[in-house]
Amino acid sequence: MNHTPEQAVKLFNALFIPTYNTELVCCEEEPIYRPADDQHPHHRIIFAHGFFASALHEIAHWCVAGKERRLLEDFGYWYEPDGRTVEQQAEFEKVEVKPQALEWIFSQSAGFPFQFSADNLALDNQPSASFKQAVYQQVQDYLNNGLPERARMWSDALMNHYRPDTLLNSGEFRLE
């Protein structure tokens, strides 16, 4: 399998530059979304450090963001850096359920391992059991009721490239 940042960029850009004027860009220190501006004709999903998983995660955030949010840098969301309190971490987990559910689906679509992310080293960087369960339930909801359009397009592109002639099924997703 060719799970390289270059492959993610190639697949994404072929699909989404013409349809959503959005390009995937590798590799900065920190991930960020930047809408098109005078210097850049395309919206840009910039992922960090050249990691395939980082690309999938940032694409998942883009798939969740509505049309208005996609006109704002980083979709207009707050980001509390590492060192969040228990309360801040609980809020982080609430807003990460849908993106991480999509990331899990994208990972499975590409035959790539998925790992939950708490993104908080100060709290031992372990996602809570309730967070994992919420993400799992959201995956099941997406599989039963359908993915949002951009997420479906991306999942299909990944599956066509990495595991052609197969379909996702709920049995592929398990909490360990």
C-alpha positions as CSV (number, residue, x, y, z in Angstrom):
1,M,0.0,0.0,0.0
2,N,1.2,3.5,-0.8
3,H,0.0,5.5,2.2
4,T,2.2,8.4,1.5
5,P,1.4,12.1,1.9
6,E,2.1,12.5,-1.9
7,Q,-0.6,9.9,-2.7
8,A,-3.1,11.6,-0.4
9,V,-2.4,14.9,-2.1
10,K,-2.7,13.5,-5.6
11,L,-6.0,11.7,-4.9
12,F,-7.5,14.6,-3.0
13,N,-6.5,17.3,-5.4
14,A,-7.7,15.4,-8.5
15,L,-11.1,15.1,-6.9
16,F,-11.6,18.3,-5.0
17,I,-9.8,21.1,-6.8
18,P,-12.2,20.9,-9.7
19,T,-15.3,20.3,-7.6
20,Y,-14.8,22.4,-4.4
21,N,-11.8,24.6,-5.3
22,T,-10.0,23.0,-2.4
23,E,-6.5,21.5,-2.4
24,L,-4.6,19.4,0.1
25,V,-1.1,20.7,0.9
26,C,1.7,19.0,2.7
27,C,3.7,19.7,5.1
28,E,3.8,22.4,7.7
29,E,4.6,22.2,11.4
30,E,1.0,22.7,12.4
31,P,-2.2,21.8,10.5
32,I,-4.4,24.6,9.4
33,Y,-7.2,25.4,6.9
34,R,-6.9,28.6,4.9
35,P,-9.6,29.8,2.5
36,A,-8.7,31.1,-0.9
37,D,-7.3,34.7,-1.0
38,D,-5.6,37.1,-3.4
39,Q,-2.4,35.0,-3.3
40,H,-3.9,31.6,-3.4
41,P,-6.8,30.7,-5.9
42,H,-7.8,27.5,-4.0
43,H,-8.9,26.9,-0.4
44,R,-6.1,24.9,1.3
45,I,-6.2,22.1,3.8
46,I,-2.6,22.0,5.2
47,F,-1.6,19.0,7.1
48,A,1.4,18.5,9.4
49,H,4.7,16.7,9.1
50,G,3.9,14.6,6.1
51,F,1.8,12.1,7.9
52,F,-1.0,10.2,6.0
53,A,-3.1,10.1,9.2
54,S,-2.8,13.9,9.6
55,A,-4.1,14.4,6.1
56,L,-7.1,12.1,6.8
57,H,-7.8,14.0,10.0
58,E,-7.7,17.5,8.5
59,I,-9.8,16.3,5.5
60,A,-12.3,15.0,8.1
61,H,-12.6,18.5,9.6
62,W,-13.1,20.0,6.2
63,C,-15.9,17.5,5.5
64,V,-17.7,18.5,8.7
65,A,-17.4,22.2,8.1
66,G,-20.3,23.9,6.4
67,K,-20.1,26.3,3.5
68,E,-19.8,29.5,5.7
69,R,-17.2,28.0,7.9
70,R,-15.1,27.0,4.9
71,L,-14.7,30.7,4.2
72,L,-12.9,31.2,7.6
73,E,-9.4,30.4,8.6
74,D,-9.4,27.1,10.5
75,F,-13.2,27.1,10.0
76,G,-13.4,29.8,12.7
77,Y,-13.0,27.1,15.4
78,W,-11.1,27.6,18.7
79,Y,-8.2,25.4,19.5
80,E,-7.0,25.1,23.0
81,P,-3.4,23.8,22.8
82,D,-1.9,20.9,24.8
83,G,-2.4,21.4,28.5
84,R,-6.2,21.4,28.5
85,T,-8.0,20.9,31.8
86,V,-10.3,18.0,32.3
87,E,-13.3,20.2,31.5
88,Q,-11.6,21.6,28.4
89,Q,-10.7,18.1,27.3
90,A,-14.4,17.1,27.6
91,E,-15.4,20.0,25.4
92,F,-12.6,19.0,22.9
93,E,-13.9,15.4,22.8
94,K,-17.5,16.7,22.1
95,V,-16.4,18.6,19.0
96,E,-14.1,15.8,17.8
97,V,-16.7,13.0,17.6
98,K,-17.8,13.7,14.0
99,P,-14.3,14.4,12.6
100,Q,-12.8,11.4,14.2
101,A,-15.7,9.2,13.0
102,L,-15.0,10.4,9.5
103,E,-11.2,9.9,9.9
104,W,-11.9,6.3,11.1
105,I,-14.1,5.7,8.0
106,F,-11.4,7.3,5.7
107,S,-8.7,5.2,7.4
108,Q,-10.7,2.0,6.8
109,S,-11.5,3.1,3.3
110,A,-7.7,3.3,2.6
111,G,-6.8,0.1,4.5
112,F,-4.9,2.3,7.0
113,P,-4.8,1.9,10.8
114,F,-6.9,4.4,12.8
115,Q,-6.0,5.7,16.2
116,F,-8.2,7.8,18.4
117,S,-6.6,11.1,19.3
118,A,-7.1,12.9,22.6
119,D,-4.5,15.5,21.4
120,N,-3.6,16.4,25.0
121,L,-0.3,15.1,26.4
122,A,-1.0,16.9,29.7
123,L,-3.8,14.4,30.4
124,D,-1.7,11.4,29.4
125,N,-3.0,11.7,25.8
126,Q,-5.6,9.0,26.3
127,P,-9.1,9.4,24.9
128,S,-11.8,8.5,27.3
129,A,-13.9,5.4,26.9
130,S,-17.0,7.5,26.5
131,F,-15.3,9.4,23.6
132,K,-14.4,6.2,21.9
133,Q,-17.9,5.0,22.2
134,A,-19.4,8.2,20.9
135,V,-17.0,8.1,17.8
136,Y,-18.0,4.4,17.3
137,Q,-21.7,5.3,17.5
138,Q,-21.2,8.1,15.0
139,V,-19.4,5.8,12.6
140,Q,-22.4,3.4,12.8
141,D,-24.8,6.3,12.2
142,Y,-22.8,7.4,9.1
143,L,-22.7,3.8,7.8
144,N,-26.5,3.3,8.3
145,N,-27.7,6.7,7.2
146,G,-25.1,7.8,4.7
147,L,-22.0,10.1,4.7
148,P,-22.1,13.8,3.9
149,E,-21.4,14.4,0.2
150,R,-17.7,15.4,0.4
151,A,-17.0,12.6,2.9
152,R,-18.7,10.1,0.7
153,M,-16.7,11.3,-2.3
154,W,-13.4,11.0,-0.4
155,S,-14.2,7.6,1.1
156,D,-15.1,6.4,-2.4
157,A,-11.9,7.8,-3.9
158,L,-9.9,6.1,-1.2
159,M,-11.7,2.8,-1.6
160,N,-11.3,2.9,-5.4
161,H,-7.6,3.4,-5.0
162,Y,-6.7,1.2,-2.0
163,R,-9.4,-1.5,-2.0
164,P,-11.3,-1.6,-5.2
165,D,-14.4,-3.7,-5.6
166,T,-15.1,-3.7,-1.8
167,L,-17.6,-2.0,0.3
168,L,-17.4,-0.7,3.9
169,N,-19.4,-2.6,6.4
170,S,-20.1,-2.0,10.1
171,G,-18.3,-5.2,11.1
172,E,-15.0,-3.6,10.1
173,F,-15.3,-1.1,12.9
174,R,-14.6,-2.4,16.4
175,L,-13.7,-1.0,19.8
176,E,-10.8,-2.9,21.2
